[in-house]
Amino acid sequence: MERNLKRYFFANSIMAYSFITILLSPMFANKLGLSVYDAGIIFSTVYGIQAVLTFLLGHYFEKKSPNYGLALGRILFALGNVVLAYAFNSITYLIAQILIGSFDVFSPLISMYERAIVPPYQREKFYKYLIIISEGIKVLLFLPLLFFIDYNNTSLSFYKMVFISVFLLNVLYSILMIKKLPFVKNGSELHKEHVKIHKSNLRKYLTVLANQIIFFANFGFGSYLIISYYVKERLNGDSKVMIIYEIIFSLTVLSSIFWRKYVKLNNENRLILGTLIMSFFYVALLFKGWITFYLSHVILAVGFTLWFSSKEPLKQEYAPINFGRWEGFFNGLNLFSKIFTPALSGYIAYKFSYNTVFFVSFIVLLINALITYIGLKTEA
């Protein structure tokens, strides 16, 4: 694989490690004394701001370099981690989450950037290695953290150490994106080998985008926020549990080196199957207990491996050349839907039960698999 793509794998590993902020910040909110409903309101506010900005910026970056957008997004993410490290109440926590969530505004640029730098014939291999390398890095970096935290009483100094480390690494990512990684002139640029064979299919492209929107909107409902508070209030666990939880996910993804070759399906069928499998992630969470809790992330990881490795190649294969406006618009819709989901799920969990949230999430993903099957398999 080209040297530039290997550099990109390294930079993407920084993004993988940075996921620890998403993983731990709900637990940190609990540490600050925020209820699950309070935290849900904060995340809904953040998504509302992101949705407006995403609608505006998606079209803009069709004509501008995604390098600059991705670098800016990571700088804002880095600054959010600094604010989060020193947050002491709901207001400072909200400011931190607005900055951290700013990167979601620029997330459509990832697909634009990768479409321009990855040769079409290497896409499947690229996304296979991308997820394996990213999850491998997470295991290597997350495991040592377990020795610095107690089972049920994570110190504020630990949170601060983690958030500051994420800040430093994301500044490095921004420098790499501008100075060392391939430069892409604008979001509509295709890889030179893609130009010759590009055949867009708007119906299938919109189907894949709809699948992605429903998945992420649903995960905004049955999110790590809900799962973190579930761990704290129902299983009496803390941040150590959530890190172990994520390590199990990463190890399962790494195991795909051995089992993925036996899944003899094309990208369309893998996307459908992956979505279906991920729905049972929420079924496992319906059963209270440590075995089913950790098993749920094995199920999610198997489905996610199939889903992720097929979703991006399909989007790039079927997308119109000027798909910045589509990515921006639909990412905006995704974030707009998430304005309501954290607050709604927080309210349902607070007033009714966590199981109600998990059951609704299961049904939504099940319907998503059916919609995707109809959209990809029904000929116009």
C-alpha positions, 0 to 999 in steps of 0.5 A: 500500500502507498506510503501516503496511505500508511501515514494516514493510518497513523493519523487515523490512530490518533482519532481512534484513541480520541474516542476515549473522550466520547467514552468517558465524558458521560461518566465525567458528567456523572462525577460532576453531579449531572443526572442522566436527563441533565446530560441528555439536555446538554448533548441535545443542545450540542447536536442542535448547534452542530446541525445548523453548521453542518448544513452550511459547511457541507456545500462549502467544502466541495470547493475547499480543501478538506485538509483544512476542514479536518485540521480545524475540526481536530483543533476545536476537538482538542480545545474542547478536551482542555475545557473538559479537563477543567470543567467544574459545573454544567456550564463549563461541561456544555462549553467543552461538549460544544467544542468537542462536538464541533468535529462532527460538523466536519465529519463528511470531509473524511469521506471526501478526503478518503475518496480522493486519496484511496485508489478504487481497487484498494478500497476494500483492503484500505478499510479492512486495515483502517479499522484493524489498525485503529482498534489495535492502537486503542487496545495498546493505549487503553490497556495501561489506563486500567492500572490507574483507576479503581473499579468504582471510584475514578479520580478527577486527576485521571480524567484530567490526564486523559483529556489533556493527552487527547488534546496533545494528540489532536494538535499533532493530528492537525499538523500532520493533516496540513504538513505531512498527509496528501493534500486534496484540493477540494471535496469534489476531487476524485482519485485519478483512477476513480475518474475513469470508472466512476458510475454514480447511482443516486438511489443506492447512494441515498440508501447507504446514507439513510442507513448511516443516518438511522444508525447514528441517530439511533446510537444517539438515542441508545448511546454511550451516555445511556450505557454509562449511566446504566453501568453506574446506576444499575451495575455499580461500575465506573470508568474502568468498566467502560474502558474494559467494555471498549477493549472487548470491542476492539479485540473483537474487531481485531479477531476479524483478521481470522473470521472475516474471510469466511464471510463470502458476501459483497459490500451491499449484503455485508452492510445489510448483515452488519446492520442486522447483527448490530441490532442484537447489541441492544437485545443483550443489554436487556438482560441485566448482568456482567456476562450479557453486558460484555457480550453485547459489545462483542455483538456490536463489534462483529456487526460494526466490522461488516458495516463499516468495511462496506459502508464507505466503499459503497458511498464512494462507489455510488456517490455523485462527484459533488457529493459534499452537498449530499454528505453535508445535508444528510449529516446535518439531518443526522445531527438534527435528529440527535437534537432530540434523541439524547434528551428523549432517551435520558427522560425515558431512562429517568422516568421509565427504565433503561430497558425501554431505551434499549428495546426501542433502539433494537426495533429501530436498527431492525427496521434500518436493516429492512429499509437498506435491503429494500433500497439496495436490492429493489431495482428501479 
